[in-house]
């Protein structure tokens, strides 16, 4: 069995972004430690009845995990070390902490490195203060480079930064400026996301109501957002980044070990409120409400819900959808053999004839100039 990936969900934020529809919340700080206690207990109870597992990636996401006290973060990592075998070196082990730039201090960064973190994912989103303010973010442009410097000084030299294409007030000029500043900092890893306006978010509701709060009237059109994304593809390639997944770029040797597990359907266990898990045959999730999650742990009750065995049909769809997100593409001969998916060949050939997919022997991949419309291609392929 391949080494496990571990995901730790920390569903707390300082503020709620206008476009957010995640199960996160702004709560009193005195709820942080009991939550960490519950995660530690869930880890110990989960692994108590299992053979000792090997782990080569741990990812603390959220929310804003950097809000937790470094000692609580360390206790969670220590609990994992007690229950499983970690890869022996930084070259073989990736331990990531998501962090907002304004939450980073020298003391925290040094404590994170001492606790075992060797990678930080910074929620940058934009280098334009007006865009950050409209999105409800607390950091500003000046915090970003400062945070990167603090992390590197502490020995955290594997840093990922993200940008969002489609934020309110974003223009071609402001997007270009954000790319300029990102490339100048030269983080080891970059994620570019296109803004998804969900009807459950404050911004989404305002857009549907044709209102003006949260700068709803200043959100770029989908075509403009696609143009921003495509310009990022060109700029990052010119800067030497490897575009290895639709939304992700890396310098050589810095692909996200943990996220590759999701796209390659490698088993991972999630801990914390709302965390998801996959063991190769079944998917399940924890309850989303953090207070309910803690209460269930304290009462000795299961936190798990949404058990779903993965059918052969679902597994095939995941192989196609997740596999084609990777620019290396998929080995269609293997998929045909493993899933008896001969009927997909006609659809693939049709999409290839339209220039949407590329075939190279048994390998199938998205056409590089069609990445911005990948969801439409997936829908057509899996219809």
N, C-alpha and C positions, 0 to 999 in steps of 0.2 A: 504493500500500500504506500502511495506517495505521502510525503509529510503533510500534515494538516495545516490549514490556515486558520487563524483565530481572529474573530472580529469582536471588539468590545464596544458596545453602544453607550455613549454618554449623552443623554437627551436634554442637556441644559444649555441655555444661551443667555447672553447678557441682554440682548434685544431680539426681536423676531423680524427677519427680513420681510419686506413687503410681498415678495413673490413666493415665500416659503409655504409649503403644505405638509412638511414633515411633522412627525409626532415628537416635537420638541417644545420646551417651554422655559419661561423665565421664572425661577423659583428662588426662595430664600437659600442662602449659602449653607444654612445649617442642615439642609437636606442632602448635601453632597456626600458627607462621610457615611451616613446610613446607606446610601445608594452603593458606595464603594464596598461597604461591608457585605451587602447583598450579592454583589457580583463575585466577590471572593468566595462566598459560600456556595453560589451556584457552580462556580468552576470546580470546587472541591467535590461537591456532590455528583456532578456530571462525570468526572473522571474516576471516581471511587470504584465504580463497577465496570470499568473498561480496562483492557490491556494498556500498558504504558505507551502512549503515542509519541511520535516524532513531530516536532513543530518547526517550520522554517519561516513563518511569517505571522506577525501579530499586528493588527491595525486597530487603533483607537479612533473611532469616528463619532459623528454626532449630527447636530449639536456642536458644542465647543468643548472637547475634552481637556483643553489646556486650562479650563477654569478650575478643574479639580486640583486639590493640594498635591504637590509632587509626591508626598509620602503616601497618599492614597493610590496614586498611579503606580508607585513602586510596589505597594502591597498586592495589587492585582497581578503585576508581572511576576512577583515572587510566588504567588499562588500557582500560576501556570508552570513555573519552573519546578515547583514541588511535585506537580501532578504529571508532568510530561517531560520529554527530553528535547531540549533546544539544540538547534544546529550550533556547532562549536565556535564559529567565527562570524564576523560581520559580513564576510564575503558570501556566507551561506545562510545568513539570518537577517531578516528585515523586520524591524520593530518601528512602526510608524505612529506618530501622534499628529492628529489634525489640530491646528492652532490658528487663532486669529492674531494678526500682527500686533495689535495694541495690548495683547495679554502677555507678551514675551518680555522677560527681564533677564539680566545675566544670572541671577540666582536661580530662577526657574530652569533656564537652559542648562546650567551646570548640573542641577539635580536630575533633570530628564536624562542627560547623558549617563550619569552615574547609575540611574535606575535601569538602564539597558536600552533606551531608545537610541536608534541610530539613523532615523529618517524623520523629517517633519514636513507635513503638507500644509502650506500656508494658504489660507482663504483670502486671496488678494482681490480677485474679481474685477478690479479696475484700478488704474492709477489716476483717475480723474475724480477729484473731490465731489463735484456736483453729482456725478453718477453714483458714487458711494453713498452720499447723503440721501438721495432719492430712493435708494434700495434699502435704506434703514441700517446700513453698516456703521459701526462705531469707529473703525480706523480711517485714517486719511493717508494720502500719498506718502507723506514724510515718515510714517511708521513702517513702511514696507522694507525699504533698503536698510533702515536701522535694525529691524528685526532680523533680516538676513545676516547682517554683520554680527549681531549678538549670537546667533545660532552657530555660525562658523567659528567664532572665538571660543565657544564652548566645546568644539569638536563635533558638532552636528553639521557635517559637510554634505549630506545628501538631502537637499531641499527641493520640494516640489511646490510650484505656484500655479494657481488657476486664474483664468480670466473668463468672463461671461460675455458672449456676444448677444446684444439685444437689450441691454439695460436702458432704462429711461434716460433720455437726453444724449444717448450715444450717437455719434456721427462718424462718418468715414475718417475725419481728421482726428477726432478724439480716440477712436479705436487704433489708428496708426500710432498715436502718441503712447498709448498703453503698451502696444507691441514694442515700440522703440525702448521704453523703459524696462520692460521685462527682459528683452534680449540683452540690454546693457548689463543688467544684474547677472544674467546667465545662470539661472537655477539649473540643477541637474535634471529636473523633470518638469514638464509643463502639461497642464490640462486646459483645454478650451471647450467650454460648454455653450450651447446655444440656449438662450433663455426659454424655458418652457412655462408659459403662463397657465397655471392651473386654476380652474374655477373655484377651488377651495381656498385659495390664498386671498389675502386682502386686495392685492393688485389685480388678480384675476376677476374677482367680483366687481371691482371698479370698472375694469375694461368692458365687461359684459353689460354693465349698467350705463355705459357711455359717459362715465363720470370723469372727473379731473383730479381726484385725490391720488396721492402716491405718484404723481406725475404720469398718470395713466395715458394721457393724451400724447406724451412724449416718447412712448415706447416705439422703437423702430419697427418697420414692417418685416414680415418673414423673409422677403426677398433681400432687404437690406442686411438682416442678420446673416443670411446665407453668404452674402458678399463679404461680410466681415470674416466669417469662418474661412472662406476660400483664400482671402488675403493672408490670414494667419498661416494656412498650410504652406503658402509660397514663402512667406517671411521666415518661418521656423526652419523650413528645409534649407534655405540659403544660409541660415545661421548654424547649420550642422546638426540639427536635431533629427532623430530617427522617428518618423511617424509610424507607430506600431499598432495603434488602435484608433478608431474614429476620433475619439476625443483626447488622445494622449500621445505625447512626444517625449523622447528621452535622449540624453547624451548617451554615447556607447557605454553599455554596462549598467545603465540606471533605469531600465524598465521596472515598473512596479511589480515586484514578485507577488504581492498579495492579490492585486486586482487581476493578474493573469489567471489566478485560480478560478475566479468567477467565469471568465471568458472561456477557459479550457475545461470547465465542469469538474474541477478537482475538489474533493470534500473539504468543507470548512465548518467550524462550529462558531456560533454567535452567542455572546453572553450580554445580559443587560436588557432593559425594557425595549421591546420592538426589534430585537436582534433576530436575524434569520440564520438558519443552518441548512446544510445539505450533506448527506452522507453517501451520495452516489445513487441511492434508490428512493429516498424520501426527502421532502423539504418540510420544515416546520418553523414556526416563529414564536417568540415570546409575546406576552401581553404588552400592549403599547404604553399604557399609563404607568409612569414611573412609581407613583405612590402605591398603586395596586401591585406592581411587581415587587416592591420592597416588602409590602405586607404579606404577600404570598410566601416569599422566602422566609420571613420571620415565623410564619405559621407552619412551615414545613410542607407547603402545598406546591404542586407543580405550577410553573410559570408558563408552560408551553401551551400553544393553541395552533390552529391552522395546520394540522398534520395533513400532508398530501403526498401519497405515493406517486412517484413519477412514472407515468405510463410510457410505453414504447413510443407512442405518437408524440407525447410531450418532449421526451428525450431527443427525438429527431428534430423537432422544432428548435429546441435549445441548441443543438449541435449546429444548425444552420444559422440561426439568429446571432448567437454568441460567437460562433466561429467566424462569420463574415464581418463582425465588428473589427476583427484583427486584420491588418492589412496584408499579412502573410497569406490569408485566406484559409480554405479548408481542403482536406484531402477527400475529394468526393468519391473516389474509388473505395476508400475505407467506409465511408458513410453508406454507400450503396450496398457494400458487403454486409456491414453490421446491422443495417436496418431494412434491407431489401427495399430500398427507396428508388427503384427504377423509374417510377412515374415522375420523379423530380427532374429527370434528365431533360425532358421536353421543355419544361419551364425554364430551366437554366439555359438551354440552347436558345430559347426565344429571347430571354433577357440579354444574352450575350450578343445576339444579332442586332439588338437595339443599342448596343454600346454601354449597357448598364453593368454587365458583369464581364470578366475576362477569364478565359480558360487557358491553361498551360499544362497540357497533358491531363493528369488527374487532379491538378490544383485548380480551384475556383476562387476568385477574389472579386471584390467590388472594383469597378473601374475607378481609378484615382480621381478622375474629374467628376465623379458622381457621388462622392461621399456625403455631400450636403443633403442629398435626397435619399439617404440610405433607408429611412423608415418606409418610404414608398416602395422601394425595391423589395424590402423584406415582406411587406404586405402582399405584393404581387407574387412573390415566390412561394409564400406559405398559404396562399388563399385556398 
